[in-house]
Amino acid sequence: MLKEFKDQFHKDTLRLHLNNAGLAPISRAARDRILYWGNRFYEEGFYTDADYVADIFHTRQSLAKLIGCDHSEIAFFQSTAGAISQLCFHFPLKAGDEVLTWNQEYASNLYPWQEACKRAGANLVLVESGERLSTPVEKLIAAITDKTKMIAISWLQFQTGARTDIKALSKITKEKDIFLFVDVMQGLGLHEFNMKEWGVDAVAGGSHKWLVSPVGVGYFALDSKHMNMIRPHNVGAYTFGTCDDPADLFCMPKKDALKFEAGSKQVLEITALGASVDLILKTGVKTIETEVLRLSTRLAEGLRHLGFDVHHNGSAHVNFVPKNDSADKLKSLPCNFAVRGPGLRLSPHAFNTDEQIERVLQTLK
Ligand SMILES: Cc1ncc(COP(=O)(O)O)c(C=O)c1O
């Protein structure tokens, strides 16, 4: 299955793609789905209506399998930030409540909570990370007080891939009746995850990294037990029905997560996401994880051997403190990377090869 997965990606003979924690190339299946719908919209227009709706539903079902929830608990947005805004601006925060998060969160999971706390008079508590940007769950747990109503963290942090032990955290959040929200953007598709089994109340993420899909889809999954508590942020025809329903000022919002989708959707991006998620499910997250860990470990060990200070936390993210010419050398390959936190972040996906890792190491020698 790994070979079939690797075969799904463009064999770029000119450039190395090692910023997959930033923006990954999309799979051929995703590209083909975009071409397919592009053609059908060109040729058939409105006559595609029922078919594209069915394809979006298929994406919802596939994504639900990857997240570990029901398809009726998923809503699509345009970005992770959009999905998080749905939750944070409608979670019942009051003055004096506390929201806990790490002090190294990506801005899409930081600014929405900052703003929601400001509006509610609640306090956003930035929990200090551990040594070398680690995220030991004990530190979060120690920061909980009787005012803590929400813990809103990334599963894997964007700078070094530091991972929080969500299962250990959810034992405490359940016990103390604290809502647990997890931004899964840096891990979904890369490591096995299960929202319901792990006791997570809501998750959000986006399409363009480990899900090898085009930029432009954010997803939000909310445990159905909280569905009544969270009102729609964006409101439109689809909050209540479809475009064919007559306007009725007394109609009721939908009962599931579809109420969060106000109107027409990004059909090309969402259906392409479905094609890539199907590929990931067919390949198996475990198979992808094993290959990613093999390649990233080889890269991390090679960099250490060359004398670099490396952050590698059992995931794809390999962040190393550069020497003067490291960035220029990578650019000359060319190999993409991100400047993040302690250094330069490289992040192989399972479609990368040993030969590519070797080229990077040889260049940085
Ligand atoms: C943890 C995390 N969340 C979310 C995102 C993306 O956010 P958005 O979809 O709002 O651009 C990223 C990276 O871009 C990220 O690293």
PDBQT file of the ligand as one rigid body, heavy atoms in Angstrom, charges set to zero:
ROOT
HETATM    1  C1  LIG A 401      -1.711  23.945  14.549  1.00  0.00    +0.000 C 
HETATM    2  C2  LIG A 401      -2.196  24.614  13.304  1.00  0.00    +0.000 A 
HETATM    3  N1  LIG A 401      -3.503  24.922  13.190  1.00  0.00    +0.000 NA
HETATM    4  C3  LIG A 401      -3.988  25.506  12.095  1.00  0.00    +0.000 A 
HETATM    5  C4  LIG A 401      -3.172  25.827  11.031  1.00  0.00    +0.000 A 
HETATM    6  C5  LIG A 401      -3.769  26.459   9.809  1.00  0.00    +0.000 C 
HETATM    7  O1  LIG A 401      -4.743  27.403  10.136  1.00  0.00    +0.000 OA
HETATM    8  P1  LIG A 401      -5.696  28.056   9.046  1.00  0.00    +0.000 P 
HETATM    9  O2  LIG A 401      -6.398  26.910   8.363  1.00  0.00    +0.000 OA
HETATM   10  O3  LIG A 401      -6.613  28.899   9.828  1.00  0.00    +0.000 OA
HETATM   11  O4  LIG A 401      -4.845  28.823   8.101  1.00  0.00    +0.000 OA
HETATM   12  C6  LIG A 401      -1.799  25.545  11.120  1.00  0.00    +0.000 A 
HETATM   13  C7  LIG A 401      -0.825  25.882  10.069  1.00  0.00    +0.000 C 
HETATM   14  O5  LIG A 401      -0.939  26.554   9.120  1.00  0.00    +0.000 OA
HETATM   15  C8  LIG A 401      -1.315  24.906  12.282  1.00  0.00    +0.000 A 
HETATM   16  O6  LIG A 401      -0.025  24.594  12.382  1.00  0.00    +0.000 OA
ENDROOT
TORSDOF 0
